[in-house]
Amino acid sequence: MRGEKEEPVIRLADYGQMAVDIHSHLIPGIDDGVKTMDESIFLLRHLETLGFKKVITSPHVMADGYNNSRETILSGRDKVREAIKQNSINIDFDATGEYNIDDAMYERIERKELLPFGKNYVMVEMPFLAKPPIMGDIVYKLQIAGYKVILAHPERYSYFHENDFSTYESLKDRNILFQINIGSLSGIYGKAAKFTAERMIDENMVEFVGTDMHGTKHLELLDACLGLKYLDRILNYDKLLNKTLL
Ligand SMILES: [Fe+2]
C-alpha cells in the first residue's frame, strides 16, 4: 500500500544553484568543527556530490575560546587543500573567519588581522545569550575600514526576535548583510529561528545562505532540507549572492 510511513523526499531544491558555501567549520582541530582531516574530506566529498563548487570555510575567531589568527587559518586551509588534491575532490577551497564581536575585534581591525573574502566581506557572529553593547561600534569600524559586514545566522539570536521585526530592519538600515543557516529552515534551531528565517526570505532580507557545517549531522540535515519550499525559494532568489563568489 502507498502512503505508509516512508514517504519519498521530494527534492525541490538543488545546492548546485547555491554553488558556494560561505559558512562551515572544516579545518580540523582549530575550533568546534571537524576533528580530523578524514572527517573534513568525507564532508567535502559529500558537498561536491550535493552540487557545491566552492567552500569558503569560516573557523570561529573569538577572544575567549578559539583564538585563531590569519596564520592558523591559512596554514589549516593549505593542509585541507592538499588533502582535497590527494583525494581528487573537485571543489575549490578557501578560508575566512567567523569573527565573534568581542573587544579583541578592535585590535583585529587595527592590525588588519582579518581575512575577508569575495568583495571584502567579513562575517561576524555574536553570543546567543545577550547582544554585545559594542556591536554597533564594531560594525561601524569595520565599515569605515572598507569591509562589507555579514551577520552570521541573524535568525538565531533570540534577543532580536520581536513581533514587529524592527531590530532586523534597523540592521538592514546599517547595511548589514544577512546570512541565514539552511538548517534554520528545518526547525533544528527552534520554531522562532525557523519562523524568523522564513519571514526574512518573504521580505527579501537575505543576501547569503550557509550550511554552518560542523560535522556529519549537518550533512543529513542538508539532505533533509532539499524538500523545503523556503529553501527552494531562497536558492532561486535572483539577489542571493552565494554564486557571485564562484
Ligand atoms: Fe558557524
Residues whose N, C-alpha, C, O or C-beta is under 5 A from the ligand:
A	BS01	LIG	E98 D212
